């Protein structure tokens, strides 16, 4: 009786793993395009493009480094 229950349990585990594997085949792979896209801005001093999160905002303008922020708009 224990052997039959053990075989049923093993069969259930194999069936569950197979079903999970089949589901993973149906899901599309995670794309890098789905990642967060960030706006690019231009430094007011030198014109270099950089992500908005890395830019320094000062006096209504965006700068790439503290040195360019001190030098101001060109």
C-alpha positions as CSV (number, residue, x, y, z in Angstrom):
1,X,0.0,0.0,0.0
2,X,2.9,2.4,0.8
3,X,4.5,1.7,-2.5
4,X,1.3,2.6,-4.4
5,X,1.1,5.9,-2.5
6,X,4.8,6.6,-3.1
7,X,4.3,6.0,-6.8
8,X,1.3,8.3,-6.9
9,X,3.3,11.0,-5.1
10,X,6.2,10.7,-7.5
11,X,3.9,10.8,-10.4
12,X,2.2,14.0,-9.1
13,X,5.6,15.7,-8.7
14,X,6.7,14.7,-12.2
15,X,3.4,15.9,-13.6
16,X,3.7,19.2,-11.8
17,X,7.3,19.8,-13.0
18,X,6.3,19.0,-16.6
19,X,3.3,21.4,-16.4
20,X,5.5,24.2,-15.0
21,X,8.0,23.6,-17.8
22,X,5.3,23.8,-20.5
23,X,4.1,27.1,-19.0
24,X,7.6,28.5,-19.1
25,X,7.7,27.8,-22.8
26,X,4.5,29.8,-23.4
27,X,5.7,32.9,-21.6
28,X,7.6,35.4,-23.8
29,X,11.2,36.2,-22.6
30,X,11.8,39.3,-20.6
31,X,12.9,42.0,-23.0
32,X,15.4,44.7,-22.3
33,X,13.0,47.0,-24.1
34,X,10.5,46.5,-21.3
35,X,12.9,48.0,-18.8
36,X,12.4,51.5,-17.7
37,X,13.2,54.0,-20.4
38,X,14.6,57.3,-19.2
39,X,14.5,60.7,-20.9
40,X,17.8,62.0,-22.2
41,X,18.6,65.7,-21.6
42,X,21.4,68.0,-22.9
43,X,23.9,69.8,-20.7
44,X,23.4,73.5,-21.0
45,X,27.2,74.1,-21.0
46,X,28.8,71.4,-23.2
47,X,25.8,69.9,-25.0
48,X,26.5,66.3,-23.8
49,X,23.4,64.1,-23.6
50,X,22.8,62.3,-20.4
51,X,20.0,60.5,-18.5
52,X,17.7,62.9,-16.6
53,X,18.4,61.1,-13.3
54,X,22.1,61.9,-13.6
55,X,21.7,65.5,-14.6
56,X,22.1,68.4,-12.2
57,X,19.2,70.9,-12.3
58,X,20.2,74.5,-11.5
59,X,18.5,77.8,-12.4
60,X,16.2,76.2,-14.9
61,X,19.0,74.5,-16.8
62,X,20.4,71.0,-16.7
63,X,24.2,70.3,-16.4
64,X,26.3,67.1,-16.6
65,X,28.8,67.9,-13.8
66,X,29.1,70.3,-10.9
67,X,31.9,72.1,-12.7
68,X,29.7,72.9,-15.7
69,X,27.0,74.0,-13.2
70,X,29.4,76.5,-11.8
71,X,30.5,77.7,-15.2
72,X,26.9,78.3,-16.3
73,X,25.2,78.3,-19.6
74,X,27.4,78.7,-22.7
